[in-house]
Amino acid sequence: ECISRMIVWGELRSDNMTTGVATPNSLQQILKENILETNEYTTWLCFYQAINRCNTVLHYAPGVNAIDPNFTESELHATIAEATTLRALCYFYLIRTFRNVPYITKPSKDDSQVFQVKASPFDAILDSLISDVERVKDDAVRSYGEESVENTCRITRWGCYALLADL
């Protein structure tokens, strides 16, 4: 779902793609900049699920490192870099599409937490994303293997640089 929304919110809204005869009305509305909550492509659920997973990794990874000698300090830093950058990528798509959105950096661990979070300003989120990725970029893995397929769907240092360029 995140990938399809990234395509719709990014490439489809640019001049890189065109619609065809059978384009669903929901996509036509997006192209007309009618981003109403009734449109199936305006749901944020998959992005906030990914953000929560990243927040969970960022919260628990240092504790795993403390008790598992196989999870090295360099692996911890690389994991933090990847989760931080993935979270920033999700927020990048959210803020460039909707501007002000709820900005959450703590994981949802139980039902005692407040889940109604008011939207944060675009500029504050953007500044935070840039700062976060700048802080971790040097810890990101340069490559996961020799073959390009081994580096697919993973955040590398070069992915951090690419996201920073967009931010």
N, C-alpha and C positions, 0 to 999 in steps of 0.2 A: 504493500500500500504506500509506503513512504516513497519508493522509487516512482510509482505512477504519479503521485502528487508532485514530486520534484520535477517531473517532466511537464506536467500540466502547469504548475505554478511558475516554471522557468522557461523551458524551451517553447512550449505551446504559446505562451503569452508574448514571446519574442517573434521576430520574423523568420525564425529558423524552421518553422513547421507551418503547414497549411492544413485546413480542414477539408474533408471530402463531402460527398453527397450524403453519406449516412452518419455524419457527426452527430452524436447525441446532443440534445438541447442543453444538458448540464455543461458540456464543454463549450457550446456556442455562447452560453451566458458568461462563462469565465472570460472568453475572448472579448466580450462586450464590457468587461470590467464590472459585471454584476456578480459580486462575490457575496451572495446571501447565505445565511445559515441553513436554508432549506436545500442548498445545492450539495449533492453528495461529495463533491470534490473540495468542500471547504471544512471538512472535519479535521481536527487536529489530533485525534486519538492516537494514530500510529506514531506521530512525532513525539508526543508526550510519553508514550510507552517506551520508545527508544531512549528518550532523555532520562526517564526513571531508571532504566537499565544501566545507563552510563553513570548516573548518580550513585546507584547501588555499588557498582564496581569501584568507583572512587572512594566510597565510604568504607567498604570492607577490605579492599586490597592491601592496605598497610597492615591490617591485623593478620591476614594470611601470611604475609611476608615475615611477620614476627614469630609465627609458629611453624612454618614450613621451610626448612633449610634448602629445599629444592627450588623454591621461588626466590630467585636471587634479587639483589637490590637493583641491578640493571633491568631485569624483567619487570620488577615493580614499576620503575620509572617509565619504561616503554608502555606498559599497560595503562598507566595514568595518562601518558601522552595520547594514546589512542582513544581512550574513553573521553578525555577532555575535548579532543578535536572532533570526535563524532557528535558529541553534545553540541559543540559550537556549530557544526554543519546543520544540525536539525534546527537550531535557533536562527541560523542565517536564513534558511528557507522560510521560517515562520515570520521573521521581522520584515523581510523584503516583500512578503505577500500581504501581511496584515498590519505591519508597523508595530503597534504596541501590543504585547502579548504577556501573559503571566511568565515570569522568569523564576525558575525553581532550580536550586542547586543541591538540594538535600533529597535523599531517596524517600519514597513512601514505604515505611516499614510496618505500620499498623494503622488501625482505624482511629486511633486517638489524635492523629494529625489533622490539621485544618487543610481541606482540599479546595476550598474556595479562595483562590489567590487573585488579587487584583492585578491588572496589567501594569507592566513596567514600561517606562518611556523607551522608545526606539534607540535614542542616542546612548542611554545608560546601558542598555543591553549590548549594543554594538561595541562600546568601549570595553565592557567586561569580556566579551568574546575575544577581542583582539588581545587584551592583556593575558587572558587564559592561554591562548594558543602560543603567544610569544613566550610565555613562561615555560611551556613544555616542549616546544618544537625541537630543541636540541637533544631531548631524551627519546624522541621517536625513532623507530627502527628505520634504517636506510633501505633495507630490502629483506624480504622474507625468504628469498631463494633466487636461484639463477634464472629460472624460467619466468616469463611474464605472468603466466597463470598463477604462480605462487604469490604474486603481489596483488592479485585481483581481490577486490572487496575488503581490503585492509588499509588502514591509515599508515602511511610511511612519512618520513620527514618531508619528502617532496609533496605529499598530500597536505601537510601542515602549511608549507610555503604557498601552495596553490590556494588554499582557503584564506590565508592571510592576504593574498593579492586581491581576492574577491571582497573580503571584509573591508 
